[in-house]
Structures are given as C-alpha cells and as structure tokens.
Amino acid sequence: MIHTMCLCLLILLPLSIASAMPEQVENAEKNSEEIVSSLADQTSVAVTIYNQDLALVRDARKISLKPGQQTLAFREVSAKIRPQTALLAAPGLRVLEQNFEYDLLTPQSLLEKYVGQQVLLVKSHPTTGEETKQEATVLSSGSGTVLRVGDHIESGIPGRLIFPAVPENLRDRPTLTMLVDSKNSEPQPVVLSYLTGGLSWQADYVAELGPDDTSLDLNGWVTLKNESGATYENALLKLVAGDVNRVQERMQPRMMARGAVLAESLAMDTGMAEESMFEYHLYTLGRPTTIKEKQSKQVALMQADGVQVKKEFVLNGQNYYYSNKAGDLGKKMKVGVFVELKNSKEAGIGQPLPAGIMRVYKKDSSGSLQFVGEDRIDHTPENETIRLKLGDAFDVTADKKQTDFKKLSGFSRYNYVFESAFEMVLKNAKDEAVTVQVQEPLPGDWEMVEESAPHVKESASAAVWRIKVEAKSSTVLTWRVKVKY
C-alpha cells in the first residue's frame, strides 16, 4: 500500500508541474520585460575623483521608455557603486525602487545557479573525437563539481557543459535595475549620478636639481587608478584635493576581483586648471580623457622651472640623555640631507599642490640623470614651505659623547635638577665647506650654561646650532645645559 501511494505521488508531481508551467512561463516573460540601456546610449560622462578611494560619476544617456511602470536596466555602471547614493534625474520620470545587480556571469556563478537542475554533458571520444550528449544533474559546485549522470555520480567536469539559459539574476556587466514610472514615450535624456569606490588618484612630482643645488625644475603628474569594474569613455575629469569627511560604513559591498594594472602616459602639452571649491581645491582636465577598467593613467598636473631651493645638513638629537648618564652617544652619526623650497610665485611655483611623493634627480658628470631621493608632501597651500628629506650625507658625519653629568638637587621625579655637558665633532670629507644644523630637543625647564658657539632657541624645547665645517676638516661643538623637572 505504501509503495502504491508513493508511485501515485511520483506520477502526480510531474503532472502538477506540467499544468503550472504555461502560467509561470507567461509571468516570467512579463517580469523579464525590461528596457536595457548600455554605453551605446551614453551622451556624456563626468567623473570627479576624491583622495579617499571615492568618486562621483555623472552618467548622461538618451533612453526611450514606454508610458507607465517598467523596469529600466542601467548597464555598465561601476561594480563598486554605492547604490544608496544613486540618483536618476529625468523629466517626467519617477523611480519607485532600484536594485544593484552585481552577481556577474562567470562559469562558476553559472554553475552555482544550476545546482539541482539539469544540464547537458558533452563528452568527446578520445580516439575518434565523436561527441555524445547526456543529461546530467548538478549536485554541487562548491570546492568541486559533482554531477549525477544516469545512475552514477561523477566529480569534476568530465567534458563540457551546455546550459539551457542564463538565469535572470546573473548579469554580464554590473547593472542598476530600477522600477520607474514614465510619462513620456519619446526618447529622453536621463542622468544617473552616484558615488563609487575603485577610483583613486594621487599626485606625483618629478624634480631635477640644478648643478649647484640652489634650484630645481619641477613637473607634477596625476596618477589615476581605475579598479571600479567600468570604463569611462571621453570623460570630463575633475579631481578634488583635500580631506572630505565620510561616515564609516559598517557593511561594505561585495568587492570585485582586481586585475593587473596597465600603465598609460600622456604628453605634458595640456595641464589641469585649478580652482577653490568649498574648503578644498578642484583640478579640472582641459580635455576629455578615457579611463579604462584596470588601468593606471598619468595626466600632467603642473610644470615649474628654476624653482629656488635651499639644501641643508641636519643632525637631530634626543632628549633622554639630559636626565641620565650616557657616555658615548655615537660614532660616525648620519647627517640628514634636506631640500627646502617655498611654494610661492617668487620662488617659481605659487599654486596649491596636492599631497603626493616628490622624487628628486640630478645629473652626474656625464650628463645622465641619477635618483637622489624622495619624500612625501602633504597638501600644500600657496606660500607654505615644503621640506624634503632626500637621504643621509656620505661625507658629512658626527661623533657625539656626554662629557659630564651630575644631579644638582631633587628627590622625586617632579623636582630633579640635572646638569650635563656634551661634545660633538662634526667632520666634513667634501671638497667644499658645509653648514650643519644641529638640533637638540631639551626637556623641562632648561638653561644653557656654556657653549662653544651661540645657539638659537627655536622653540620652548629646542636649541639649534648652525655650524660651518670647512672642506676636508672638522669642527668641535661643546655645550653644557642645566635641566629642571
């Protein structure tokens, strides 16, 4: 009796499915009816890129809609779009709901959608090459493919698979679908604006020092990176320099796979126009440019020749040995080499510079450019000073030691008084004289008791000496200081 009931169920189940299929197919056809807009409809695109992996895209297209409610599929948007920021503007058009379709069509995603469904398995004979087709059911596609073929199970894909159709929720390109209510039937302009990740930019600077290290020629570049999953053809490009406040999101959208980055350089015949915008600076490229998917592109930003600079040798100290007995503090200590320039019209620049890395080169005796160092600069307004550390001097060194230390008074950490003395031997193996700037950070209340050269009190906790050291020579600097805690 039980077997008979089971048999009846097995017979009735296919019949009930068969009887429902025409209605389901009809409904599916109605639901799948949508107006598709691709890049062929695009009339213009504008991209504004910020510093923090954020961009504003303004995609203008001309689309033909029907009167009433319908689904509009806006294809080829950024794969890293923030859909909650999307805004569709068009006369006589109202958006009722929207969905971001980011489950893209790949062999793996297609296989995952067919778990539990039938496909065709095509096998080739190893000697004759004759192909045979069998129906197979996809049982699993996790860490490997599992198929039911006839009365047995096969793992892996022992041939190639033929799928009857592409599931509705798989898209070949990132797509924003919207349920819209339109009052127009004629082709109409629409503009989709949205924020997206995956687009970033940074400023890079290349400088060539003059022969006497008193001037440099400066070229600025903007390096764009596009990992957003979309291409922006002939885009109007704007860049915002500044720190725009953003709310930290708790959930991040699904990240798309990153590919190799290609490089493209543009000639420096056109630069970027700069203007103030709110509390930031806006740079606009004077011509359209194409930003391809998975591409790194360089665009000329600025150029300045004969910028006045000043080279400095700087040796920085520490404050710990003013309250402790230290003895020998270092042999052949490295002396830093810095280049300082002012972002002013008088010096040769005089325009806001976005944050970035400045790389410095200099020609050798044969006229070949050699790399001499790099440093990162922050956003720099006009008339501010830029200070670059290029490295440590090879021929300028220092030996330093503590020659005396004594506790004058005090019995706790809040009323100690110490006095200590130091000697520094600055050595110059170069063929010309140099001036070394010795910077000593001094803790607590301090008083200079003795010194072999006058210092400058540049701040409440710093004493600075500027010591000239002749060529192939050395100079001794000594000082004694009293420190109160």
Secondary structure, DSSP 8 states (H G I E B T S, - for coil): -HHHHHHHHHHHHHHHHHHHHHHHHHHHHHHH-EEEE-GGGEEEEEEEE-SSS-EEEEEEEEE---SEEEEEEEES--TTB-GGG-EEE-TTEEEEEEEEE--B--HHHHHHHTBTSEEEEEEE-TTT--EEEEEEEEEE-SSS-EEEETTEEEES-SSEEE-S---TT-BSS-EEEEEEEES--S-EEEEEEEEESSEEEEEEEEEEE-TTSSEEEEEEEEEEEE-SS--EEEEEEEEEES-------SS----------EEEE--TTS-EEEEEETTEEEEEESS-EEE-TTEEEEEEEEEEEEEEEEEEEEEE--SGGGSS---EEEEEEEEEEEEEEE-STTTT--S-B-SEEEEEEEE-TTS-EEEEEEEEE--B-TT-EEEEEEEEEEEEEEEEEEEEEEEEE-SSTTS-EEEEEEEEEEEE-SSS-EEEEEEEE--SEEEEEEESS--EEEETTEEEEEEEE-TTEEEEEEEEEEEE-
